[in-house]
């Protein structure tokens, strides 16, 4: 049987038509996943297959995507691993160091001195309010400041002794300010009253014996003391000059200086020193308990904390020690955070997942994406695969056409 070339189109058309139909059918099917983007209504009735499959089920798709991601990809274990990778010591240290440097730069650029005002309020509250109340409570304890006061007493008061220069200056101050000649003269006048003179004279007469008794009873002291008082009253300048001469002749200045240099608690008996230390400690504790709060409050009110805070903040912000210590501080804080996360990371992640609401974020994001953008995003991910499906449809249609051509050809025999 010879081949009839006039029927060639019967053998060629099935593969070609099958390939074309398969190709465009898959292409249309893929397009119908996304298009049309909106429902089409004719005579008030929605047309079938409008909108496309994905736009029509976008809410359910969003829920399925969220469940898939949270159930398979972002599990609590994966989030923990992600947190561990993100919170490595080096990364955390770098972040903390950056924050500290930003804080210092912000303090330097703060023209309104907000930081200084905050520091001033903290210092004012600490010294003027919190510390007085705390001091009043602590001062009730028997051992409050016991070791500190004893140490001060033993190292300072017990070993304190005036130097030669200090004793000399103190002796000069006593003779020039506290006990000048005029003050001594006035003291003699005030002391030698009529009653005092009479008492001295009678006591001298009664208690003397021998030669002194004869002198006391024949001459007495009344007239001498009365004349001394009268001389001090009438001859002020002469009396002052004479007293000054006596001070110099008797070397009173040197005697006072020597006396002051000899004053030291170490020269006292041990029992007296112990009692004095105990008394000092009790006095300090009692004073702080009753007046310590008022002392600190008054001191706080008299201090300009704003100026002190400004100086403190400026000094710290420009301090080379602070700048060089930032890296060490950031490393220590990072290590502290690392130890904390090692212990409580699982609990933190379990608490963070509901707070972050990642699943709801995914759902809202997918639902808020327009069908066109959703189509572009999906095609951007699986464009080659979708094109391969379309091409595969054309190939399969072509193969089916070949089978049909073969069937036609063999059916003629």
C-alpha positions as CSV (number, residue, x, y, z in Angstrom):
1,X,0.0,0.0,0.0
2,X,1.5,3.3,-1.0
3,X,1.4,6.4,1.1
4,X,-1.2,9.0,0.0
5,X,0.6,12.4,0.2
6,X,-2.8,14.2,-0.2
7,X,-3.7,13.2,3.3
8,X,-0.4,14.6,4.8
9,X,-2.3,17.1,6.9
10,X,-4.1,14.3,8.7
11,X,-0.8,13.0,10.0
12,X,0.9,16.4,10.7
13,X,-2.0,18.3,12.3
14,X,-2.5,16.1,15.4
15,X,1.1,16.6,16.8
16,X,1.1,20.3,16.0
17,X,-2.3,20.9,17.4
18,X,-1.6,18.8,20.5
19,X,1.6,20.7,21.2
20,X,-0.1,24.1,20.7
21,X,-3.1,23.1,22.9
22,X,-0.9,21.5,25.6
23,X,1.4,24.6,25.7
24,X,-1.4,27.2,25.8
25,X,-3.6,25.1,28.1
26,X,-0.9,25.0,30.8
27,X,-0.1,28.6,30.3
28,X,-3.8,29.6,30.7
29,X,-4.1,27.3,33.8
30,X,-1.1,29.0,35.4
31,X,-2.4,32.4,34.5
32,X,-5.8,31.4,36.0
33,X,-4.0,30.8,39.3
34,X,-3.7,34.6,39.7
35,X,-6.0,36.2,37.1
36,X,-8.4,37.8,37.0
37,X,-7.5,39.7,40.1
38,X,-11.1,40.6,40.8
39,X,-14.4,39.0,40.4
40,X,-16.3,39.6,37.1
41,X,-20.0,40.0,37.3
42,X,-22.4,39.7,34.4
43,X,-26.1,40.4,35.0
44,X,-25.4,40.5,38.7
45,X,-23.9,37.0,38.7
46,X,-20.3,36.3,39.4
47,X,-18.6,34.5,36.5
48,X,-16.9,31.1,37.3
49,X,-13.2,31.1,38.0
50,X,-13.2,34.8,38.8
51,X,-11.2,36.0,40.6
52,X,-8.2,33.7,40.2
53,X,-7.6,30.7,42.5
54,X,-5.0,32.5,44.6
55,X,-6.8,35.9,44.9
56,X,-10.0,34.0,45.8
57,X,-8.3,32.0,48.5
58,X,-5.7,34.6,49.6
59,X,-6.8,34.6,53.2
60,X,-6.6,30.8,53.4
61,X,-3.3,30.9,51.6
62,X,-1.9,33.3,54.1
63,X,-3.0,31.1,57.0
64,X,-1.5,28.0,55.3
65,X,1.8,29.8,54.6
66,X,1.9,31.0,58.2
67,X,1.2,27.5,59.5
68,X,3.9,26.0,57.3
69,X,6.5,28.6,58.2
70,X,5.8,28.4,62.0
71,X,5.4,24.6,62.0
72,X,8.4,23.7,59.9
73,X,10.7,26.6,59.5
74,X,10.5,29.0,62.5
75,X,10.0,26.4,65.2
76,X,11.0,27.4,68.8
77,X,14.1,25.3,68.5
78,X,15.1,27.1,65.2
79,X,14.3,30.5,66.8
80,X,16.6,29.6,69.7
81,X,19.4,28.6,67.3
82,X,18.8,31.9,65.4
83,X,18.9,33.9,68.6
84,X,22.2,32.2,69.6
85,X,23.7,33.0,66.3
86,X,22.5,36.6,66.5
87,X,23.5,37.0,70.1
88,X,27.1,35.8,69.9
89,X,29.4,37.5,72.3
90,X,31.3,39.4,69.6
91,X,28.1,40.8,68.0
92,X,26.6,41.7,71.4
93,X,29.8,43.4,72.5
94,X,29.9,45.4,69.3
95,X,26.3,46.5,69.8
96,X,26.8,47.5,73.4
97,X,30.0,49.3,72.5
98,X,28.1,51.2,69.8
99,X,25.3,52.1,72.2
100,X,27.8,53.3,74.8
101,X,29.7,55.5,72.3
102,X,26.4,56.9,71.0
103,X,25.4,57.7,74.6
104,X,28.6,59.6,75.2
105,X,28.3,61.4,72.0
106,X,24.8,62.4,72.9
107,X,25.9,63.6,76.2
108,X,28.6,65.8,74.6
109,X,26.1,67.2,72.1
110,X,23.4,67.9,74.8
111,X,23.3,71.7,75.0
112,X,20.3,71.7,77.3
113,X,22.3,69.6,79.9
114,X,19.5,67.1,80.3
115,X,21.9,64.5,81.5
116,X,23.4,66.9,84.0
117,X,20.0,67.7,85.4
118,X,19.2,64.1,85.8
119,X,22.5,63.5,87.6
120,X,21.9,66.5,89.8
121,X,18.5,65.3,90.9
122,X,19.9,61.8,91.6
123,X,22.7,63.3,93.8
124,X,20.3,65.7,95.5
125,X,17.9,62.9,96.3
126,X,20.7,60.5,97.4
127,X,22.5,62.9,99.8
128,X,19.5,65.0,100.8
129,X,16.7,62.4,101.2
130,X,17.8,58.8,100.9
131,X,21.1,58.9,102.7
132,X,19.8,60.7,105.8
133,X,16.9,58.2,106.3
134,X,19.3,55.3,105.8
135,X,21.8,56.9,108.2
136,X,19.2,57.3,110.9
137,X,18.2,53.6,110.6
138,X,21.8,52.3,110.6
139,X,22.9,54.5,113.5
140,X,20.6,52.5,115.8
141,X,22.9,49.6,115.5
142,X,25.4,49.2,118.2
143,X,28.2,48.3,115.8
144,X,27.5,51.1,113.4
145,X,30.8,52.7,112.2
146,X,32.6,50.9,115.1
147,X,35.5,49.7,113.0
148,X,35.7,53.0,111.1
149,X,35.7,55.2,114.2
150,X,38.2,53.0,116.0
151,X,40.5,53.1,113.0
152,X,40.3,56.9,112.8
153,X,40.9,57.1,116.5
154,X,43.9,54.8,116.5
155,X,45.5,56.1,113.4
156,X,44.8,59.8,113.6
157,X,43.7,60.9,117.1
158,X,45.9,58.6,119.1
159,X,49.0,59.4,117.1
160,X,48.2,63.0,116.6
161,X,50.9,65.4,118.0
162,X,51.5,69.0,117.3
163,X,54.7,69.8,115.5
164,X,57.1,72.6,116.7
165,X,55.7,75.0,114.1
166,X,52.1,74.2,114.9
167,X,52.7,74.5,118.6
168,X,54.5,77.8,118.1
169,X,51.6,79.2,116.0
170,X,49.0,78.0,118.4
171,X,50.9,79.6,121.4
172,X,51.1,82.9,119.5
173,X,47.4,82.8,118.8
174,X,46.6,82.1,122.4
175,X,48.7,85.0,123.7
176,X,47.7,87.5,120.9
177,X,44.0,86.7,120.5
178,X,42.7,84.6,123.4
179,X,44.9,85.9,126.3
180,X,46.4,89.3,125.4
181,X,47.6,91.6,128.3
182,X,44.4,93.6,128.3
183,X,42.3,90.4,128.7
184,X,44.6,89.3,131.5
185,X,44.3,92.7,133.2
186,X,40.5,92.6,133.0
187,X,40.5,89.1,134.3
188,X,42.6,90.2,137.4
189,X,40.1,93.0,138.0
190,X,37.1,90.7,137.8
191,X,38.7,88.1,140.0
192,X,39.8,90.6,142.8
193,X,36.4,91.5,144.1
194,X,36.0,92.6,147.8
195,X,34.7,89.2,148.8
196,X,37.5,87.4,147.0
197,X,40.2,89.6,148.6
198,X,38.6,89.1,152.0
199,X,38.5,85.3,151.5
200,X,42.1,85.1,150.4
201,X,43.3,87.3,153.3
202,X,41.5,85.3,155.9
203,X,42.6,82.0,154.5
204,X,46.2,83.2,154.3
205,X,46.0,84.2,158.0
206,X,44.5,81.0,159.2
207,X,46.6,78.5,157.3
208,X,50.1,79.9,157.5
209,X,52.5,79.2,160.3
210,X,56.0,80.3,161.4
211,X,57.4,83.3,159.7
212,X,54.6,83.5,157.2
213,X,52.1,83.6,160.0
214,X,53.8,86.7,161.4
215,X,53.8,88.4,158.0
216,X,50.2,87.4,157.3
217,X,48.9,88.7,160.6
218,X,51.0,91.9,160.7
219,X,50.7,92.9,157.1
220,X,48.0,90.6,155.5
221,X,47.1,90.5,151.8
222,X,44.1,92.7,151.8
223,X,46.0,96.0,151.2
224,X,48.3,94.4,148.6
225,X,45.5,92.9,146.6
226,X,43.4,96.0,146.8
227,X,46.2,98.2,145.5
228,X,46.8,95.7,142.7
229,X,43.2,95.9,141.6
230,X,43.3,99.7,141.9
231,X,46.4,99.9,139.8
232,X,44.9,97.7,137.1
233,X,41.9,100.0,137.0
234,X,43.7,103.3,137.0
235,X,46.8,102.5,135.0
236,X,45.5,100.5,132.1
237,X,48.4,101.1,129.7
238,X,51.0,100.7,132.3
239,X,49.5,97.5,133.5
240,X,49.2,96.0,130.0
241,X,52.8,96.9,129.3
242,X,54.0,95.4,132.6
243,X,52.0,92.2,131.9
244,X,53.6,92.0,128.4
245,X,57.0,92.4,130.0
246,X,56.2,89.6,132.4
247,X,55.1,87.3,129.6
248,X,58.4,87.8,127.9
249,X,60.5,87.6,131.0
250,X,58.8,84.5,132.2
251,X,59.0,83.0,128.7
252,X,55.3,82.1,128.8
253,X,55.2,81.7,125.0
254,X,57.9,79.0,125.1
255,X,56.3,77.3,128.1
256,X,52.9,77.1,126.3
257,X,54.6,75.8,123.2
258,X,56.3,73.1,125.1
259,X,53.1,72.2,126.9
260,X,51.2,71.9,123.6
261,X,53.9,69.7,122.1
262,X,53.7,67.4,125.1
263,X,50.0,66.9,124.7
264,X,49.3,63.4,123.2
265,X,46.8,60.7,123.9
266,X,49.6,58.2,123.9
267,X,50.8,59.6,127.2
268,X,47.5,58.7,128.8
269,X,47.0,55.3,130.6
270,X,45.7,52.5,128.4
271,X,42.5,52.2,130.3
272,X,41.8,55.9,129.8
273,X,42.6,55.7,126.1
274,X,40.2,52.7,125.7
275,X,37.4,54.5,127.6
276,X,38.0,57.6,125.5
277,X,37.8,55.7,122.3
278,X,34.5,54.1,123.4
279,X,33.2,57.4,124.4
280,X,34.2,58.9,121.1
281,X,32.5,56.1,119.2
282,X,29.3,56.4,121.2
283,X,29.3,60.2,120.8
284,X,29.7,59.9,117.0
285,X,26.9,57.3,116.7
286,X,24.6,59.3,119.0
287,X,25.2,62.5,117.0
288,X,24.6,60.8,113.7
289,X,21.4,59.2,115.0
290,X,20.0,62.5,116.3
291,X,21.6,65.2,114.1
292,X,23.1,63.3,111.2
293,X,20.1,63.6,108.9
294,X,19.9,67.4,109.6
295,X,23.6,67.7,108.9
296,X,23.4,65.9,105.5
297,X,20.1,67.8,104.6
298,X,21.7,71.1,105.4
299,X,24.8,70.2,103.4
300,X,22.7,69.1,100.5
301,X,20.8,72.3,100.5
302,X,23.9,74.4,100.5
303,X,25.5,72.6,97.5
304,X,24.8,73.6,93.9
305,X,24.2,70.2,92.5
306,X,23.6,71.5,89.0
307,X,27.1,72.9,88.7
308,X,28.6,69.8,90.3
309,X,26.6,67.5,87.9
310,X,27.7,69.6,84.8
311,X,31.4,69.4,85.9
312,X,31.0,65.7,86.6
313,X,29.3,64.8,83.3
314,X,31.7,66.9,81.3
315,X,34.7,65.4,83.0
316,X,33.4,61.8,82.5
317,X,32.4,62.4,78.9
318,X,35.9,63.8,78.0
319,X,37.8,61.4,80.2
320,X,40.3,59.2,78.4
321,X,39.9,56.6,81.1
322,X,36.1,56.3,80.3
323,X,36.7,56.1,76.6
324,X,39.3,53.4,76.9
325,X,37.1,51.5,79.4
326,X,34.1,51.3,77.0
327,X,35.4,48.2,75.3
328,X,36.1,46.4,78.6
329,X,32.6,47.4,80.0
330,X,30.9,46.3,76.8
331,X,32.7,42.9,76.9
332,X,31.7,42.4,80.6
333,X,28.1,43.3,79.8
334,X,28.1,40.9,76.8
335,X,29.5,38.1,79.0
336,X,26.8,38.8,81.6
337,X,24.1,38.7,78.9
338,X,25.6,35.5,77.5
339,X,25.5,33.8,80.9
340,X,21.9,34.9,81.3
341,X,20.8,33.7,77.9
342,X,22.5,30.3,78.4
343,X,20.2,29.8,81.4
344,X,17.0,31.4,80.3
345,X,17.0,31.6,76.5
346,X,14.4,28.9,76.0
347,X,12.0,30.7,78.4
348,X,12.7,34.0,76.7
349,X,12.0,32.7,73.2
350,X,8.8,30.9,74.4
351,X,7.6,34.3,75.9
352,X,8.8,36.3,72.8
353,X,7.0,34.2,70.2
354,X,3.4,35.2,71.4
355,X,4.6,38.8,71.8
356,X,6.1,39.0,68.4
357,X,3.0,37.3,66.8
358,X,5.2,36.2,63.8
359,X,2.3,34.0,62.5
360,X,-0.1,37.0,62.5
361,X,2.5,39.2,60.9
362,X,2.9,36.7,58.0
363,X,-0.9,36.4,57.6
364,X,-1.4,40.2,57.6
365,X,1.5,40.6,55.2
366,X,0.2,38.0,52.7
367,X,-3.4,39.3,53.0
368,X,-2.3,42.9,52.4
369,X,-0.3,42.0,49.3
370,X,-2.1,42.8,46.1
371,X,-2.8,39.9,43.7
372,X,-0.5,41.5,41.1
373,X,2.4,41.8,43.6
374,X,1.7,38.3,44.8
375,X,1.9,37.0,41.3
376,X,5.1,38.9,40.6
377,X,6.6,37.6,43.8
378,X,5.7,33.9,43.0
379,X,6.8,34.2,39.4
380,X,10.1,35.8,40.6
381,X,10.7,32.7,42.7
382,X,9.5,29.9,40.4
383,X,9.5,31.6,37.0
384,X,11.7,29.0,35.4
385,X,9.7,26.2,36.9
386,X,6.4,27.7,35.7
387,X,7.8,28.1,32.2
388,X,9.0,24.5,32.3
389,X,5.4,23.4,33.1
390,X,4.1,25.3,30.1
391,X,6.8,23.8,27.9
392,X,6.1,20.4,29.3
393,X,2.4,20.8,28.4
394,X,3.4,21.6,24.8
395,X,5.7,18.5,24.6
396,X,3.1,16.2,26.1
397,X,0.4,17.6,23.7
398,X,2.9,17.0,20.8
399,X,3.5,13.4,21.9
400,X,-0.2,12.7,22.3
401,X,-0.6,14.0,18.7
402,X,2.0,11.6,17.5
403,X,0.2,8.7,19.1
404,X,-3.0,9.9,17.4
405,X,-1.2,10.2,14.0
406,X,0.2,6.6,14.5
407,X,-3.3,5.4,15.4
408,X,-4.7,7.0,12.2
409,X,-2.0,5.6,10.1
410,X,-2.2,2.0,11.3
411,X,-6.0,2.1,11.3
412,X,-5.9,2.3,7.5
413,X,-4.3,-1.2,7.1
